[in-house]
């Protein structure tokens, strides 16, 4: 028999539930009520840090609170990401992550979090085009010549990147796999010495940020051989895309904002709306271009899909090219 309740009792129960929900609704409606931390896994002064500070200077006008950049360098961004993954899921601690996190998942089985489940995606923000540069004495000036030179000299060419497991590294490994070439990888501990070493001839090829390579190419100190993606970076329109020699190959590090897993949807939406307005403004595009970045806004659902696809893509490259951290 179905229990029957007195109308007055039903009204009191409903009122009690409504009152219980008020604090939560109020908290969500008022977000943010204090400054927000945006963690970066790299030192101040680098490319990712510059993008974070670009966002932090523009978001307060839309959110009504300061956005404070906090640098937690170390372990290729894992330390900062782990800090955010373990933070309260309230929208006050965010991560400016990049594609390296999706790669580390497949190279480091002891990583303390899973980038696909340990966070709630907030927004895709930028892509950072990469460039293959060559020493002036190397007779290579475009992607097709690079393929031909590598095939004619298996194992005799080498290329430098900022480290094993970076997008720079795996992008070139993808290129090698698609073209059947053998080019030796020389990992550096950072990017700062790669361009000088390509210019001096210490290493014939390098994979660097487009802005770092472009400025030296315009000065005639090295050759800009190829953009690794089809993205159009202002000032680099005349540099051919790698896809001219390898159709469909387009590689660029993606930057995105993440919150701890379980962050309430109204908070995610509030953040996403503000970030979208910043990313899609002409002023931001102009400022980003100076940092070698291209606006690439994605809403949470699309970012979630892109992160899964990119993670799988890197997993396949790592397996096929037998890439390890050792």
N, C-alpha and C positions, 0 to 999 in steps of 0.2 A: 504494500500500500504506500503510495507517495505521501510523504509528510506534508502537512499544510501549515503555513506560517501566517500569523496575524499581520494585516497590512501595516500596522504601526511598527511592528518588529522588522518587517522587510525594509521599511523606510529608514529606520535607525541603522540597520546593517549597511545599506547603500550609502548613507551619509558618512558612516565611519570609514568605508573604503575610499570614498572620495577625499576625505580629509587626510587619510594616510598617504594618498598619492600626491597631495599638494606640495610637500617639501621637495620631492623628486622633480616634479614639473617645474617648480620655481627654480631649482638648481640648474636644470637644463636651459630654461629660458634666460637665465642671467649669465650663462657662460660666455666669455671668461670673466671671472671676478678678480683674478690676480695675474701677474706676468706668466708668460709661457716660456718654457725652455726648449730650445731647438738644438739638439746635440749633433755634433759633427765628429766623425771618426778620424779626422786628420788634423794636422797642426794648422795654426792660424797662418794666413798668407797664401795658402794653396788654392787651387781652383774650386774645390768643393766648399771650402770655407768662404770664398768670395761670393759664391752663389747664395750660401746661407745668409750672409750679411746683407745681400741684396734683398732677400725676402724679409729679413728682420727689420729692415728700414722702411718697408712699404706696408707690411701687414698691420702695424698698430693703428693706423688711420681707419682701417676697416673693422678691426676687432675691439678697439677701445682699450687695449692693454699692450704693454711692451712685450716684444718677443726677443728673448735674450739668447744669443748664440753661446754655446758651451762646447769647447774643444776637448775631446777625450781621445787623443791619438793613441794608436797601438793596435797591433794584430790585424792590420789591413781593415780597420773599421769595426772589428768584432767587439772591442771593449765598449765602444759607445752604443752599439746596437744591443748588446747584452744588458747594458744599464737601462735602456728604454724598454726592452722586453720585460724587465722585472719591475718597472715603475708602476705606480697606481694607474689604472685605466680610467683616468679622469680628464684627459685632454691637455694636461699641463706639462707633460714631458713628451716631446716629439723627436723623431730622428730624420735627418736629411740623409737618406741612404742612397746607395748607387749599386750598379750592376755587380760589383765585386762581391757583395753579400750573397748573391744568387750563385756565384761561382764557388765561393768558399764552402758552401753546403756540400758540394761534391768532392772537394779536395781535403776537407778536414772533418772526419767522422766524429771528432770530439767537440765540435762546435756546440756551445751551450744552449743554442736555440735553433729553431727552424725558421728561416726567413719567410716561409710561406704560411706558417701557422702561428708564429709567435707575435704577429703584429696585425693590426687592422689598417689596410691601405687608406690613405687620406687623399692623395693626389699625385699624379705624375707631373713633373715640373719642367725639366729641361733634358736635352740630349747634348753631349759634348763630342763633336766630330773629331776623329783622329786622322792623322796624315802619315803616309809613308814618305820619308825623306831619304835622300841619297847623297853621298859624297860627290863632289863635282867631277872627280876623275872616273867615276863609275859610269859607263856609257848606257845609262838608263834614264829615260825622261818621262815615261808613261807606263800604265799598267801592262800593256801588251809587250813592251820591251822588257819589263821586269820578269814576266813569265818566260819569255824566250831566253833571257840571260840565265835564269835559275835552272831551266831545263838543260841548257848547254853546259852548265857547271854545277852538277849535283854535289852538294856538301861543301862547296868552295865559297859560297856567299854566307854572310852572317847578318843578323839583325839584332838590335838592342831594344829592350823595353824596360819599363819601370819595375818589372818583377814577374816571377812565375805566378800564373793564375790571374793576371790582370786581363781586362778586356783587350788591351793592346796585344798581349801574348796570345790569347786564344783566338783573337781575330786573325792574326797571321797564321796560326795553326790551322784555322779553317781554310784560309787561302791555300796553304800547302796541301791540305787534304783534297781540295777541289781541283787543284792543278797538277797533282802528282809530282810536286817538286820537293827538294830537300834543301832547306835553308837553316843554318844553325842558329839557335836562340842563345843570346847573351843577356841574361837578366842583370839589371842594375838594381841598386838598393833604392833608387829614386830617379826622378826624371831629369833633374837639373844638369847632369853631366852628359846626357845622351847627345844633345844637339852639338855641344863643343867637340865631342869625340867623333861625330859624323863629319863635322867640318874639317877636323884635323886628319881624318882618315884612319883613326884607331878602329873604327867599325864602319863598314860600307853603307849599311842601312839602319834606319831607326824608325820606330813607331812612336809618335809623340802627339801632344795636343795640336790641333790645327793652328792655333794662334802662335804657338812656339815655333812651329815649322815655317809658317807663312812669313813671319817677319824676317827670318834669316834667308828664305828663298828670294824674297823681294830685294834683299840686299846683295844677292848673288853669291852668298856664302855656301849654299847647298842647293840641291834640286828638290822641288816638291813633285814627287812622282805620282802620288794618288791620294785622293780622299778615300777613307775606308768605308764611307757610307754615301748614300745618295743625297744627304742633307745639303742644303745650299747655305753655306756660311758667307756672309757679306765679306767681300775682299778676296774670296777664294773661288770665285765663279769659273776661273780659267784652269783650275786644277782638275784633271779628269777623275772620275769616280772609278774605284776598283772594279765595279760591276761591268765596266766596258770590256774587261778581259775575262771576268768571271760573272756571267749573268746571274742575278739574284743575290749576289753577295753584298750585304750592307750591314756594317757593324759599327755601333756607337754606344758608349756608356750612357745609361739612362739614370737620371736623378729623380728621386721620388721622396715624398714625405710619408712617414709611417707613424702610427700611434700604437700603444700596447694593445694586445689582443683583448677584446671585450670592451673597448671604449664605446660608450653609448652612441647610437646612430645620430641623434640630434647634434651631438658635439662634432662628430665627423662631418656632418653636413655643413655646420657653421664654419668649420675650418676650410672645407673644400670650396665653399662659396667665396670666401675671402681670397684664397689662393688663386682661384680661377680668375678673379678680377685683376689680380696683380699680374699673373702670367700672360694674360691676353691683352694687356695694355701696350701701346706702341713704345712708351717710355721704357718699359721693362725689356722689350725686344732689343732696343738700341743698346741699353746697358749690358744686356747679356752677351751681345755680339762682341763687345770689348773683352769679355772673359772667355770667348771661344765657345759660347753655349747658344743653343737654339731653343726657344720656347717649345715645349711639347706637352701641353696640358692633357691630362687624362682624369676622368672622374673615377671614384673608387672601384666600381664594378669593372671598368675597362682596365684599370691598373692591375687589379687582381688577376685578370685573364692574361695580361701581358707578362706579369712576373712569372706565372706558371709556365708559359710558353718559353720565355727566355731561360728559365732554370733548366727546362728539358733540353733546350738547344745546347747549352753549355755542357750538360751532362754527356750528350752524344759526342761533342768535340773532344772532351776529356778522355772518353773511352776510346774513340777511334785513333786519337793521336798519342795515347798512352802518357798523358800528362800527369805528373806527380809533383808534390812540393819538394821532394828531395832531389 
